[in-house]
Amino acid sequence: MAASTTTGFDIPASSQAPAVYASAPRPRRITPRAGHALEILGHAIEYLADEIVHDGISLAADNER
């Protein structure tokens, strides 16, 4: 058994479950409202990332920002 480096849980080397294969990938469909919400969220993330870079703050887990 292998161990995951991030969680410490054992990962079996091989699975007993049969492999499942999809016949063809389907395009994902979302509503225009959900698309607009994702766009707004993306802009918010860009804004926050730019603010951190501009302020010269290190990105760390213990940073309250």
PyMOL commands that place a pseudoatom at each C-alpha (Angstrom):
pseudoatom trace, name=CA, resn=MET, resi=1, chain=A, elem=C, hetatm=0, pos=[0.000, 0.000, 0.000]
pseudoatom trace, name=CA, resn=ALA, resi=2, chain=A, elem=C, hetatm=0, pos=[1.125, 3.503, -0.745]
pseudoatom trace, name=CA, resn=ALA, resi=3, chain=A, elem=C, hetatm=0, pos=[0.588, 6.444, 1.567]
pseudoatom trace, name=CA, resn=SER, resi=4, chain=A, elem=C, hetatm=0, pos=[-0.721, 9.775, 0.457]
pseudoatom trace, name=CA, resn=THR, resi=5, chain=A, elem=C, hetatm=0, pos=[1.741, 12.563, 1.202]
pseudoatom trace, name=CA, resn=THR, resi=6, chain=A, elem=C, hetatm=0, pos=[-0.956, 15.110, 1.994]
pseudoatom trace, name=CA, resn=THR, resi=7, chain=A, elem=C, hetatm=0, pos=[-3.442, 13.143, 4.092]
pseudoatom trace, name=CA, resn=GLY, resi=8, chain=A, elem=C, hetatm=0, pos=[-1.513, 10.225, 5.534]
pseudoatom trace, name=CA, resn=PHE, resi=9, chain=A, elem=C, hetatm=0, pos=[-4.244, 7.773, 4.475]
pseudoatom trace, name=CA, resn=ASP, resi=10, chain=A, elem=C, hetatm=0, pos=[-3.334, 4.481, 2.865]
pseudoatom trace, name=CA, resn=ILE, resi=11, chain=A, elem=C, hetatm=0, pos=[-4.098, 4.212, -0.827]
pseudoatom trace, name=CA, resn=PRO, resi=12, chain=A, elem=C, hetatm=0, pos=[-4.536, 0.704, -2.264]
pseudoatom trace, name=CA, resn=ALA, resi=13, chain=A, elem=C, hetatm=0, pos=[-2.193, -0.100, -5.155]
pseudoatom trace, name=CA, resn=SER, resi=14, chain=A, elem=C, hetatm=0, pos=[-5.028, -1.559, -7.209]
pseudoatom trace, name=CA, resn=SER, resi=15, chain=A, elem=C, hetatm=0, pos=[-8.764, -1.296, -6.951]
pseudoatom trace, name=CA, resn=GLN, resi=16, chain=A, elem=C, hetatm=0, pos=[-11.094, -4.289, -6.949]
pseudoatom trace, name=CA, resn=ALA, resi=17, chain=A, elem=C, hetatm=0, pos=[-13.812, -2.276, -8.716]
pseudoatom trace, name=CA, resn=PRO, resi=18, chain=A, elem=C, hetatm=0, pos=[-14.108, -2.689, -12.498]
pseudoatom trace, name=CA, resn=ALA, resi=19, chain=A, elem=C, hetatm=0, pos=[-13.062, 0.238, -14.660]
pseudoatom trace, name=CA, resn=VAL, resi=20, chain=A, elem=C, hetatm=0, pos=[-15.899, 2.350, -16.050]
pseudoatom trace, name=CA, resn=TYR, resi=21, chain=A, elem=C, hetatm=0, pos=[-15.435, 3.886, -19.472]
pseudoatom trace, name=CA, resn=ALA, resi=22, chain=A, elem=C, hetatm=0, pos=[-17.564, 6.659, -20.930]
pseudoatom trace, name=CA, resn=SER, resi=23, chain=A, elem=C, hetatm=0, pos=[-18.565, 6.279, -24.547]
pseudoatom trace, name=CA, resn=ALA, resi=24, chain=A, elem=C, hetatm=0, pos=[-18.066, 9.949, -25.434]
pseudoatom trace, name=CA, resn=PRO, resi=25, chain=A, elem=C, hetatm=0, pos=[-17.512, 13.087, -23.363]
pseudoatom trace, name=CA, resn=ARG, resi=26, chain=A, elem=C, hetatm=0, pos=[-20.545, 15.338, -23.205]
pseudoatom trace, name=CA, resn=PRO, resi=27, chain=A, elem=C, hetatm=0, pos=[-20.199, 19.109, -23.150]
pseudoatom trace, name=CA, resn=ARG, resi=28, chain=A, elem=C, hetatm=0, pos=[-21.177, 20.573, -19.808]
pseudoatom trace, name=CA, resn=ARG, resi=29, chain=A, elem=C, hetatm=0, pos=[-24.182, 22.883, -19.903]
pseudoatom trace, name=CA, resn=ILE, resi=30, chain=A, elem=C, hetatm=0, pos=[-24.805, 25.658, -17.412]
pseudoatom trace, name=CA, resn=THR, resi=31, chain=A, elem=C, hetatm=0, pos=[-27.473, 28.312, -17.309]
pseudoatom trace, name=CA, resn=PRO, resi=32, chain=A, elem=C, hetatm=0, pos=[-26.661, 31.876, -18.367]
pseudoatom trace, name=CA, resn=ARG, resi=33, chain=A, elem=C, hetatm=0, pos=[-27.244, 32.961, -14.763]
pseudoatom trace, name=CA, resn=ALA, resi=34, chain=A, elem=C, hetatm=0, pos=[-24.686, 30.413, -13.482]
pseudoatom trace, name=CA, resn=GLY, resi=35, chain=A, elem=C, hetatm=0, pos=[-22.245, 31.520, -16.187]
pseudoatom trace, name=CA, resn=HIS, resi=36, chain=A, elem=C, hetatm=0, pos=[-22.610, 35.136, -15.104]
pseudoatom trace, name=CA, resn=ALA, resi=37, chain=A, elem=C, hetatm=0, pos=[-22.060, 34.156, -11.457]
pseudoatom trace, name=CA, resn=LEU, resi=38, chain=A, elem=C, hetatm=0, pos=[-18.867, 32.279, -12.421]
pseudoatom trace, name=CA, resn=GLU, resi=39, chain=A, elem=C, hetatm=0, pos=[-17.673, 35.328, -14.346]
pseudoatom trace, name=CA, resn=ILE, resi=40, chain=A, elem=C, hetatm=0, pos=[-18.238, 37.595, -11.325]
pseudoatom trace, name=CA, resn=LEU, resi=41, chain=A, elem=C, hetatm=0, pos=[-16.463, 35.105, -9.050]
pseudoatom trace, name=CA, resn=GLY, resi=42, chain=A, elem=C, hetatm=0, pos=[-13.513, 34.972, -11.454]
pseudoatom trace, name=CA, resn=HIS, resi=43, chain=A, elem=C, hetatm=0, pos=[-13.233, 38.773, -11.427]
pseudoatom trace, name=CA, resn=ALA, resi=44, chain=A, elem=C, hetatm=0, pos=[-13.324, 38.812, -7.614]
pseudoatom trace, name=CA, resn=ILE, resi=45, chain=A, elem=C, hetatm=0, pos=[-10.527, 36.233, -7.434]
pseudoatom trace, name=CA, resn=GLU, resi=46, chain=A, elem=C, hetatm=0, pos=[-8.438, 38.233, -9.938]
pseudoatom trace, name=CA, resn=TYR, resi=47, chain=A, elem=C, hetatm=0, pos=[-8.983, 41.412, -7.916]
pseudoatom trace, name=CA, resn=LEU, resi=48, chain=A, elem=C, hetatm=0, pos=[-7.886, 39.773, -4.659]
pseudoatom trace, name=CA, resn=ALA, resi=49, chain=A, elem=C, hetatm=0, pos=[-4.838, 38.159, -6.294]
pseudoatom trace, name=CA, resn=ASP, resi=50, chain=A, elem=C, hetatm=0, pos=[-3.809, 41.502, -7.827]
pseudoatom trace, name=CA, resn=GLU, resi=51, chain=A, elem=C, hetatm=0, pos=[-4.231, 43.197, -4.447]
pseudoatom trace, name=CA, resn=ILE, resi=52, chain=A, elem=C, hetatm=0, pos=[-1.955, 40.649, -2.747]
pseudoatom trace, name=CA, resn=VAL, resi=53, chain=A, elem=C, hetatm=0, pos=[0.696, 41.026, -5.474]
pseudoatom trace, name=CA, resn=HIS, resi=54, chain=A, elem=C, hetatm=0, pos=[0.470, 44.838, -5.392]
pseudoatom trace, name=CA, resn=ASP, resi=55, chain=A, elem=C, hetatm=0, pos=[0.849, 44.943, -1.596]
pseudoatom trace, name=CA, resn=GLY, resi=56, chain=A, elem=C, hetatm=0, pos=[3.798, 42.515, -1.716]
pseudoatom trace, name=CA, resn=ILE, resi=57, chain=A, elem=C, hetatm=0, pos=[2.181, 40.160, 0.794]
pseudoatom trace, name=CA, resn=SER, resi=58, chain=A, elem=C, hetatm=0, pos=[3.386, 36.572, 0.950]
pseudoatom trace, name=CA, resn=LEU, resi=59, chain=A, elem=C, hetatm=0, pos=[0.706, 34.002, 0.276]
pseudoatom trace, name=CA, resn=ALA, resi=60, chain=A, elem=C, hetatm=0, pos=[0.752, 31.659, 3.264]
pseudoatom trace, name=CA, resn=ALA, resi=61, chain=A, elem=C, hetatm=0, pos=[-1.748, 29.568, 5.218]
pseudoatom trace, name=CA, resn=ASP, resi=62, chain=A, elem=C, hetatm=0, pos=[-1.198, 31.593, 8.399]
pseudoatom trace, name=CA, resn=ASN, resi=63, chain=A, elem=C, hetatm=0, pos=[-1.892, 34.921, 6.654]
pseudoatom trace, name=CA, resn=GLU, resi=64, chain=A, elem=C, hetatm=0, pos=[-5.247, 36.296, 7.797]
pseudoatom trace, name=CA, resn=ARG, resi=65, chain=A, elem=C, hetatm=0, pos=[-5.896, 37.878, 4.404]
for i in range(1, 65): cmd.bond("trace and resi %d" % i, "trace and resi %d" % (i + 1))
show_as sticks, trace
zoom trace
